[in-house]
Amino acid sequence: MGNCCNRTPLEEELQKTPGAIRDVNQPQTRPAENKQDTSSYPPAVNAKVIDVSSPESEKHGPKFALHVQYMNPVAPDAKKKLDALGTFDWSNMPVRKDIQTVELGPYRYPNGDTYKGHYYCGLRQGPGTMVTSNGAVYEGFWDNDRGSGRVRLVSPDGTIYTGEWANDQINGQGKELDPEGSEYVGQFVNGLKQGKGTFKKPQGETYEGEFFRDLYHGKGKITLKNGSTYDGQWKGGQMHGLGTYIWSNGHKFTGNYAHGIRDGYGEFYWPDGSAYKGGWSHGDQDGESQFTETDGSIKTGIWTKGEFVKWL
């Protein structure tokens, strides 16, 4: 009588949180330089296009990078995505009016990345395109040699990010679409999902709420493919704290969770009107609690490890 574990499905239907963001700097042997080049390049707005042998090139070109004939090859999966996406939108770019940049490149930097775009006094300044040593593509804006403003990043595995970046990292509001079709729209901090956002999986699962270091953390609501929902507190990707879980079959639990398991005080309701209100331990009913029958009568009883013991 009143054994939740026997009468309802468990919260195990809730799937794990989204995986970590892609690592565009994963170790990989750099392919030989060739003519493969599908990335777009910025227009020469408020910039001179000059020859690498000119005096201005010596003045504005990077001091610790080697001028090369071609950009790095784009990774195969990234190339497919770029071909489908088309040219990056270079409009509304933050051009400084107090200086005149020059368009140079491509150059290869000591870490193996290649860059073609705008420079000023040896630093990347304004719009430009970078292809990393492992074939990831950055199309965006630089300020004092660091990524800043808007960017489109296509990782070697085909993950696409469009949005804001700062200090050479994804920071601010953006959108990420991974190769499996999962989509995140929201805030990022140093390349990780952090702040408020919405995460959708292709099979129909949706989470809307707060994130911390790529995990559900804080206040948030998840809706599963079968219609079950959890709305409440999260910690480190697990239900943790006060929340309400509603199953698609009408069962409902509202109360405390600890690391994904019902623990502490909680109330469990059945569609027939009966209810259990009391203690929980490690997911099971435990301790002295009240049970409401379908006719509204209330009894007090003892439960241990999910099993009814006796009425008081």
Helices and strands as residue ranges (DSSP letters): H 4-7, G 11-13, E 47-49, H 55-60, E 66-67, H 76-85, E 101-108, E 114-120, E 123-131, E 137-143, E 146-154, E 160-166, E 169-177, E 183-189, E 192-200, E 206-212, E 215-223, E 229-235, E 238-246, E 252-258, E 261-269, E 275-281, E 284-285, E 287-292, E 298-304, E 307-311
